[in-house]
Amino acid sequence: MTNLGGYQNEIYLQGLGGQLPIFTTDATALEAVARERFESGPFGYVEGGAGSGATVLANREAFDRWRIVPRMLTDATQRDLSTTVLGTSMVAPVMLGPVGVQSIVHADGELATARAAASLGVPMVLSTASSHTIEEVAESNGDGQRWFQLYWPNDNEVTVSILSRAKAAGFSVLVVTLDTWTLAWRTRDLDGAYLPFIRGIGTAIPFSDPAFRAGLAATPEDDPTAAILHWIPMFTGTDKRWDQLPFLREHWDGPIVLKGIQHVDDARRAGDAGMDGIVVSNHGGRQVDGAVGSLDVLPEIAAAVGDRMAVLFDSGIRTGADVVKALALGARAVLLGRPYVYGLGLGGEDGVRHVVRSLLADLDLTVGLSGHRTVTELDSGVLRRG
Ligand SMILES: Cc1cc2nc3c(=O)[nH]c(=O)nc-3n(C[C@H](O)[C@H](O)[C@H](O)COP(=O)(O)O)c2cc1C
């Protein structure tokens, strides 16, 4: 049993010695702090959504439509939020979601995230668009729990090579992102003509990959531009089809999770295809402008497939209450996105740790004060339509 809420006491006690938290404990306020401190290109890349930003907004609004109904005198003083998803144990049903190009906000990028995650018993999902190699991140993550997110390259040899590296480096679950086979119309990035990949950021994994390098006329060190232009259409570029999923099963010895599911029929199809899980996600509103809020589709999807697959959730998680709502509506765990990236930019490894500890403490206290001791107690009876 871990006292996640204890971070609160730690902060107050440190305050007696005049020490304040390194930055705000309020994840909904992090964006404003980051806006002040980040360079405009990286800030826009992290904060921005597709088109008008309507889906970013819809993701948050969806949480507001649900309210927690607290219960009293339930003996919730001692709590245990730990859980296991697809063989991965975690202190609470919270993981660090796959976020690429983390070095745009801090030089240590994914290495800092990996260290912070391991120190807290929180699993991380490493993006294919990482600014550090699979092996470097694994080393920083040590005996932490780690999953690998695949942007599925059009080149089968490169795909197989990346998968085998991830497996060898101790990544236990494969997360295949389906919703980003081409980049959406992202107006923030377009207005600043800012795309990290084209600047060679977020290419550490292909550039260190023997199969990718074998397809180049010159090494990425000698001709980075040619290597970048070879990679970009390979790793986005082509929509995949359901009948291609067996290829991944053949080359990945472990659970496979499809990320980016928003329609109940797609969730069923993932189950029919023998997938082990899905992430109900709209990529934080970064892909389809005007799309439905991710939490709005979670209940019907969880009801349809929750008994045969691990249903995970992301897009809009900011507070402990958000996590409670997602779990109560059928998610087994949630993935954190932008908040920890702001933390990384504001304070490196310590910044990520602060954001994650704040969320876990908030979650722990919210679960307890709502009258619950474990996450298995959280079902739709905990909520009312707001
Ligand atoms: C800067 C940034 C980069 C991202 N990169 C990836 C990525 O490489 N792979 C991926 O599957 N999802 C990526 N995502 C999406 C996240 O995994 C997650 O779905 C999203 O951040 C959730 O929304 P939220 O941040 O509003 O909570 C990225 C998100 C952001 C903000």
The ligand as an SDF file (V2000), in Angstrom:
LIG
                    3D

 31 33  0  0  0  0  0  0  0  0999 V2000
    3.1670   17.0300  -27.8320 C   0  0  0  0  0  0  0  0  0  0  0  0
    2.4080   15.7390  -28.0070 C   0  0  0  0  0  0  0  0  0  0  0  0
    2.9920   14.7200  -28.7170 C   0  0  0  0  0  0  0  0  0  0  0  0
    2.3180   13.4920  -28.8700 C   0  0  0  0  0  0  0  0  0  0  0  0
    2.9510   12.4570  -29.5020 N   0  0  0  0  0  0  0  0  0  0  0  0
    2.3270   11.2620  -29.5910 C   0  0  0  0  0  0  0  0  0  0  0  0
    3.0010   10.1630  -30.1580 C   0  0  0  0  0  0  0  0  0  0  0  0
    4.1560   10.2550  -30.5530 O   0  0  0  0  0  0  0  0  0  0  0  0
    2.3190    8.9910  -30.2310 N   0  0  0  0  0  0  0  0  0  0  0  0
    1.0350    8.8430  -29.7900 C   0  0  0  0  0  0  0  0  0  0  0  0
    0.4540    7.7650  -29.8940 O   0  0  0  0  0  0  0  0  0  0  0  0
    0.3840    9.8770  -29.2340 N   0  0  0  0  0  0  0  0  0  0  0  0
    1.0030   11.0850  -29.1120 C   0  0  0  0  0  0  0  0  0  0  0  0
    0.3610   12.1160  -28.5070 N   0  0  0  0  0  0  0  0  0  0  0  0
   -1.0070   11.9090  -27.9690 C   0  0  0  0  0  0  0  0  0  0  0  0
   -0.9540   11.4350  -26.5110 C   0  0  0  0  0  0  0  0  0  0  0  0
   -0.4820   10.1270  -26.4080 O   0  0  0  0  0  0  0  0  0  0  0  0
   -2.3570   11.4700  -25.8980 C   0  0  0  0  0  0  0  0  0  0  0  0
   -3.2430   10.7430  -26.7020 O   0  0  0  0  0  0  0  0  0  0  0  0
   -2.8800   12.8930  -25.7120 C   0  0  0  0  0  0  0  0  0  0  0  0
   -1.8450   13.7490  -25.2840 O   0  0  0  0  0  0  0  0  0  0  0  0
   -4.0080   12.9140  -24.6990 C   0  0  0  0  0  0  0  0  0  0  0  0
   -4.5970   14.1850  -24.6220 O   0  0  0  0  0  0  0  0  0  0  0  0
   -4.2630   15.2150  -23.4300 P   0  0  0  0  0  0  0  0  0  0  0  0
   -2.8040   15.5440  -23.5380 O   0  0  0  0  0  0  0  0  0  0  0  0
   -5.1050   16.4030  -23.7410 O   0  0  0  0  0  0  0  0  0  0  0  0
   -4.6420   14.5460  -22.1640 O   0  0  0  0  0  0  0  0  0  0  0  0
    1.0160   13.3380  -28.3380 C   0  0  0  0  0  0  0  0  0  0  0  0
    0.4380   14.3960  -27.6340 C   0  0  0  0  0  0  0  0  0  0  0  0
    1.1120   15.5780  -27.4530 C   0  0  0  0  0  0  0  0  0  0  0  0
    0.4750   16.6570  -26.6360 C   0  0  0  0  0  0  0  0  0  0  0  0
  1  2  1  0
  2  3  1  0
  2 30  2  0
  3  4  2  0
  4  5  1  0
  4 28  1  0
  5  6  2  0
  6  7  1  0
  6 13  1  0
  7  8  2  0
  7  9  1  0
  9 10  1  0
 10 11  2  0
 10 12  1  0
 12 13  2  0
 13 14  1  0
 14 15  1  0
 14 28  1  0
 15 16  1  0
 16 17  1  0
 16 18  1  0
 18 19  1  0
 18 20  1  0
 20 21  1  0
 20 22  1  0
 22 23  1  0
 23 24  1  0
 24 25  2  0
 24 26  1  0
 24 27  1  0
 28 29  2  0
 29 30  1  0
 30 31  1  0
M  END
$$$$
